[in-house]
Amino acid sequence: MSSASSDRPLHGVNLFGYLRAESGVGEHARTLLAVLDEAGVATVPIDFGDTRSRRDHPLPPGASEEPHFDRHLICVNADQTPHFIERFGEARLGAAPRIGYWHWEVEEFPDGMAASAELVDGIWTASRHSAAAIRKKVSRPVFVFPPAVDAPAPAPLTDGLVPAGTHPLFLVCFDYDSVLERKNPLGAIAAFRRAFGAGTGAHLLVKSVNGWMHPEMHRQVVEAADGRADISIVDRFLSRPEQAGLIHACDVFVSLHRAEGFGLMLAEAMSAGKAVIATAYSGNLEFMNEETGVLLPWSYTTIKAGAGPYSGRWAEPDIDAAAEALQRLAANPSWGRGIGARARASIRAHHGVEARASVIRRRLAELASTLPAAGAATSRDSQSLAAARAIAGELGKERRRNRLRSQPPSGWIERLRTRWERRF
């Protein structure tokens, strides 16, 4: 153990993550920091900046570049864990126990990602759905710790983002980096077109980010809405308060996803008192049921090649059932308001920061019995480390190579992004 790690105080947590990134994984790390603070756990946040997501979120107070405590909580997904350890350095991490907080969405966890388990001593994940997939492939302990739902106060929208005079307003939100086929906005568009003819007053707003990095996929979304003035396509970043304002302005949030590791934005819409239509499959069942949401039937379908890192099977939501749900919510707003009220009460009672704080206090207390103490962490000899890096690093390396091929030279990125967002 390095002298730096041996001098660290006990009973604190070093929280590593994409703390400035405007992404789902970044938001999970920030909400986890809020939970630790609420639980009274001494924590030092350490930003890992190697992401192509926009990084305009301010660093949290007390951020550092060095670990201070005797436990590491690493909010970096399995495919990027070898890269994280390589960049941060084994010596700086020392022998303190490492918990990897991994997000995963489908039932088949890749062997390459599973190899990253050799680099940590335990794994936390956001849902029972994710845990079941990971447990089948790793020997390390896997625990379910869902993220807290901690949406900010909504900011008013003043730039015409929300179409005036439309009712009801249905909202779809997704990130192209999270894989178009998985998020399935095309299914939501198809259901809306099936549910409503033009001129009914209903409106569908499809809000995305990072379309500029996936222009062919964005073209598919635009073409799916072609000819319908009641379907708006907007691809640009909003601040967290602006995103909360957008959710606040809608009547119904729609997610015809094929798989979710958790579904944080669905939970945030529920917290805002909105009716949520969603596929009755995967991580969103951690916080949704038939009383608090409109759950859609589905059937299994094989994941086609090219759908990001995914293989195996996932859900195909029933488009007819989705269209019927859209029509019913439009015809009976009081039904939707009732669902939204129950959803808000459930999220705030069971899935907020305070509720998660009591859980994380217990979880950290259990680490003494489930993980080795600092200085006696699971053996990570140089040979096993090298093997894990060689296997688990391949996906991350390929993703970085693809990123470099698809991006313009440094310095043009923000200008290209800005020009793109002005178009939509």
N, C-alpha and C positions, 0 to 999 in steps of 0.2 A: 504494500500500500504506500502511496506517496505521502510525504510529510504533510502536504496540503490537505489530503483527505483525512488523515489521522487526526488533524486538528479541528475538524468540523464539529460543531456542537451537535448534541443528540436531539431527537424528537422534532426535527424540522423536515421540510421537503424542498428540494430543488425542482422547480417546475419548468421543463423545457417545452417549447412549442413555437408555432408560427404566430407569435403574439401580435404582430403588426399586420398579418395577412387578412384581407377581406375575403374570407372563404369559410366554408363550414368547419373544416378542421381547425382553423384559426379561432373561430368563435367558440368551439368546444373547449379549447385551452383557456380562453379568457373566462368563460363561465366556470370552469373548474377552479380558476384562481379565486373567483368570487365565493365559491363554496368553501374553499380552504380558509379564506378570510373569515367567513361567517362561522366556521367551526373553531376558530381561534387557533389554527395551526400555523406556526411560523413558516413562512414560505418566501423563497426568493425566485422571482420569475426571470427566466433566461430565454431571450429570443433566438430562435433558429431561423435565419432569414433566407434560406435557400428554397425559394418557391417562386413560381412565375405569376402567382396571384398578385393583384395590386396590394401594396403594403402602405396604405395611408392611415391605418389605425394607429393612434398614439401608443407608445410604450406605456405599460402600467407603472404606477409608482413603485419605487424600490427595485426596478429592473437592474440586473447585474450581468456581467459577462462570465462570472465564475461561480461555481457551486459553493454554498455556505454550510449545508447541512448533511446529514448522514443517510438520506434516502433520495433517490432520483425518481421522479415521475416524468416520463418521456412521452409527450403527446405528438409522436411522429409515427406514421403508419408503418406497417411491417416492411413494405417494399423499400422505404426510405431509411429504415433503421440502420443498416450497414453504412449508408452514406453519412448519416448523422454522426455515428460513432467515429468514422474515419475523419470527418471534418472537425469534430469537437476534440477528439483525442482520448485514447484509453487512459493516459496518465492523468488528465484533468478529471476524468470521471472517477478514477480510483476504484476501490473495491466495494464501495457502498452498494447496497442492493438496488437493482434497477427494475422499475415497473414500466412496461410499455403499454401506453393507452392506444389501442389499435381500433380502427374503424374498418368494418367489412360489411358487404351488402348481400352476397349470394351464398348458396348452400355449400359450394365447393371452394375451399380455401386453397390457393395454389401452393404447390410444394416449395417453390422458390421463396414465397413469403414466409412459409412455415419455418424455413431454415433460420429466419431471423430470431426465432425463439431461443436459439443458442446464445444470443447476445444479451438477453434479459433474464431476470430471475422470476418474473411473474407477468401476467398480462391482464389488463382491464379492458373491457369493451362495453359498448353502449346498450346492448340488448341481448336478450336470450337467443334471438335469432342469430346474431353474430357469434355469440359464444359457442353455440352448437357447431357451427362450421369450423371455428378455430380449434376447439377441443379435439376434434377428430384427427387433427394433424400435428399437434404439439404435445410434449410431455410436461411442460411448465404448467403451474396452476393458472386457471382462467377464471376471472370473476366478472360479474355483470355490475357495472356502475353507470347507469344512464346519466347523460349530461343534464344539468339543471336548465330549466326554461326561465330565462332572465332577459326578456325583451325590454329595450329602452322605451321611454315615453315617446309617442309618435310626434314627428315634426310635420307641420302643415306642408302640403304640396302646392306649389304656386306656379309651376311651369307647364301646366296643361297635360301632365302625364296621365291623369285620370280623365277620361272623356266626360264632358259635361252632359247632364240630362239623360244619362243612361241608367236603366234599372231593370233587372238586377245586374250588378257588375260581378262577373266571375274572374278570378285571378289565378294564374299559373306562374310560378317562379322556379327558375332552375339555373344551373351553371353548366355551360358546355363542357368544362373540364371534368364534370361529374358523369359524363357519358350520356349522350342524347338518347340512346336506346333504353338505358335504364330509367331515366327520368320520364321519358315518353310524353313529351308535350304534344306530339303528333296525335296520340290517342285522345288527349283532351280536346284538341281542335276538331277531330273527327266526331267526337261525342257532341260538341256544341253545334256543329253544322247539322247533325242528325236531329238535335233537339229543337232547333229554332230556325225558321226561315228568316230571310232578311227583313228588316223593318219592324221587328217585334218589340224593340226597345231593350232587349237583353244585349249585353256586351261581354266579350271575352278579351281580357288583357293578358298577353303572354310576355312576361318580363324575364329577361335573361341577362347573363354577363358572359364575357369572354367569347362572344360570337366572332369577334375579329380574328381569333386564333383558329377558328373552325368554320371558315366561310362556306364550305360545301354543305355542312350540316345546317348552318343558318339559312342557306338557300332553300333547303327542304322545308324548314319551318315557315318561311315567307311564302313559298309556293302552296303550302297546305292551306294558308289563309287567303289565297288569291281570290279576288272577286267579292270579298265580304268586307264591307266597310265597318261591320260590327265586330271585327276581330282586329285588335291592335297588336303589333309586334314592336317591342321596345328592348333594345340590347344596350345597356349601359349600367355603370355602377351607381349605386345610391349609398349615402351614408347609412349607418345603422338606424338613426332616428328617422331618416327619410323612408327607409324600407319598412319600418314600423308604421309610418304614416300611410304608406301604400296599402299595407294589410288592413289598417284601420278603415281606409276608404272603401274597401271592397265589401260585398255582401257575402260572398262564398269563396272559399279557397279550394282549389281543385288539384288533386295529385293522382294521376293514373299511372303511378310508378310501377315498374316491374320488380323492383327490390329497393329496400331502404335499410341502411344500418341502424338508423334511429328515425330520422325525419324531423330535424329540429325546426324547420320553418313551418311544418304542419302544426307542431306543438305551439309555436309562437302565435299562429293564427287562432288556435283554440284558446290560448291565454287571452287574446284580444276579444274573445266572445264571438268568433265567427264560426259559422257552420263549415265543416271541412268534409269534402267528398274525397275518399281515398280508397285505394286497393286494400282489401282485407288480407294483407300478406306482409310479412317481414317485420322490421323493427318498429314501425308505427303502432303495432299492436301492444307495445310496451306501455302506451299511454292512451290508446283509443279503444273504444268498444262501441256497441250498437246504441248505447244511450248517449254517448258524447260525440258521435260522428256518423256520417253516412258511409258505411263500408260496402264496397262493391265486390260482387262475386268474381272469381277468376278461375283460370285453369292453367296447369303447367305447360310451358313451352320451352323448347330447347334454345339455348342462347346461341345466336349465330356468330360465326367467326368475325372478328373485327370489332366486337363490342368491348373495347377497352381490355382490362385484364381478366374479364369474366369468362367462365366456361361452366358447363353443366346445364342447369335449368333455372328458370325464374317464372314469375307469374305473368299471365296475359290477362289484363282486366277485361271485363265484359263491357263492350262499348254501348250495346243497347241498354244495359242496366244503368250505365253512366248517363246516357241521354235521358232516360226516364227520371233519374234523380235530379238532373238539372231542371227538367220541366216541372217537377213537383216543388222544388224550392222556389222557382219563379212564380208558380201559381199560389203557393201557400207560404208567404214570408214568415208568418208567425211560427210555423213548424221549424224553419231554419233558426229563428231567434231563440226558440226553446232549446234546440240542440246546442247553439252557441253558448247560452247561459250555463247549461250543464257542463259543457266543455271547459269554460273559464273556471268554474268552481273546482272541477276535478284537477286541472293543471295547477292551479294555485295552491290547492291543499296538499297535493301529493308529489308534485314535480318541480317545485320552485327551489330557490337557493336554500331556504331554511330547512326544507324537508331533506334535501340532499346533504346538508351539513351534518345532521345526526347520523346519516349512513356513513359518511366518510370518516367521521370520528371512530366509529366501530371498525371500519375497514382498516384504518391505519393502526389501530390497536391490535388487530389480528395479525399484522405483518410480523410481529415478534415470534409468532408460532408457525406461520406459513412460509416465511422467507428467512434466509440466513441473516445474521447480524452483520453490521458493517465490519469489514475486515475478514469475513468468512463467507463471502458471497459464493454462489454456485461457481464451480470451477470453470474458468474460461481460459484454458491453456491456448497457447499460440496456434497450435495445429487446428483445434476446433474453431477458433476464431477465423483462421484463414479459410477453412472449408465453408463456414457460414457466409463469409463475405463473398466467396466465389459463387455460391449458389444464389443467395438472397440478393446479391447486388446486380444480377443480370437484368431484372426487370427495371430497376431504377436507372441503370446505365442506358438501357435502350430508350427509356422515356426521355432522358436528358438529351440523347442524340437526336431524337425526333423533335424535341423542343428547339434545339439549335438549328435544325433544318427548316423549321416552320417559322422562325422569328427573324425579323430584319436585324441588321447590325445594331449594337447597343447605341442608344441615343435617339434612334428613330422609333423605339417602341411606344413611348408615351404619345408622341405625335401621331403615330398611326392609330393608336387606340382612340385618341381624341377625335380624329377625322371620322373614324368608323361610327363612334357614338353619335356624332352630329347627324349621321344619315338616318338614324332610327329613333 
